[in-house]
Amino acid sequence: MKTKTMYVADDGTPFNTEKECILYEKSMNKYVVLCDDKESYLLTVRETFNDEPSAKRFISNRLHDCYERGITGNFKLVHLNSTVEFKSTELAHFVPAHYNIDGDKLNEVFQKAKIRNIL
């Protein structure tokens, strides 16, 4: 009797080799951040990150940019086939002389993005 080993990714995608499966899982584990602003919807920035801290740092910097320009930014965070949409005003608020980012709300956005949408 001959047996065949099959590798299956977390989302159910089958592979013939372990290497293919690992590469696929790594590619699916990326964080994609899309952001634009109300002034120029045509200028959408799309960045891809391999880890959560890098994505959080990028979002924090973009929130600061929104404050500097006096605009409301629209954001999308895509991770594990989940998309979370939010506005810059939901994660930060103006205080005298700077923009204060709510770390708890930022963490909530990332927790929502980690929920897998498996069909």
N, C-alpha and C positions, 0 to 999 in steps of 0.2 A: 504494500500500500504506500502510495506516494502522498506526502503532505506538502501543502503550499502555505508559506507564511505571507500574510497580508497585513499591512500597516494601515491603521485608520486614525485620521486626525480627530481632534476634539469635536469638530463640526460634522463628522461622519464621512468625510472625503477619503476614499481608499487610495492606497499607494502600494507599489510593488517593492519599494526599497525603504529602509529606515531613513536614509539620508534625504530622500525626496520628502518624506513625511515631516522631518525636522525642519527642513528649509521652508516648507509650506507653513508650518506652525509659527515659525519666526516671522514670516512675512505678514501673517494675519495678526500678529501681536503688536503691530505698530500703532502709534497714535497719529491721527491726521487732524490738523487744526485748520479750519477755514475761517477767515474773518474779512469783513468789509465794513463800510461805514455808511451812514445815511447820506453823506455828501456825494459819494462816488461808488454806487453799487457795481459799476463796471470794474472797479479795481478790487478784485478779490485776491487775497493772499492765501496760498495753500502751502503748508509746511508739514513734513512727515518726520516723526521722531521715533526712535527705538525704545525710549524709556519715558516713564511718567514724569520724573523731575525735569527733564528737558522740555517737555510739552508744557508743564506748569510755568516754567521760567519764561517761555515764549509768550504764553497767554498773559502773564503778569506784565511783561514788557509792552505788549500791545494795549493792555488796559491803561498803562501809563501814557502811551502815545495818544489814546483817546482823550485822556485828561488834558494833556498838553495842547491838543487841537480843539478842545471844547466840543467834542462830538460824542454820539452814542454809537458804539461799535456792535455789530452783529457777529456772533461766533457760532461755529459748529465744531463739536469734538466727535470724531468717528474712531471707534475702537471695538474690535471683535464684532463687526457688523452692526453695532449699535450707534445711533446718532443722537447726540444731546445738543439742543439749540439753546442759546442764552444771549442776553444783551449785556454790554459792559456795565450798565447801571444796576444789574442784578448782583454783580460780584463785588462792586466797589462803590464807594460814595465819597463825595467831596467833604473834606474837612479843611480848616484854614491852612492855606499854603500847600496842600498836597492832596493826593487821591489815596484813600485807605482801602486796601484790598481785603475782603473778608475771606480768610484762609479756610474757614469751615465750609462756606458755600462753594469755594473752589474744589475742596475735597469731595463734596457731595456730587458735583458735576462729574468728577472722575469715577466715583463709585457707580453712578448711573450708567456711565459708558462701559463699565466692566460687566454689566449684565448682558449675557449672550442672548441674541435673538436667533434661536435655532428652529428651523421649520420642520 
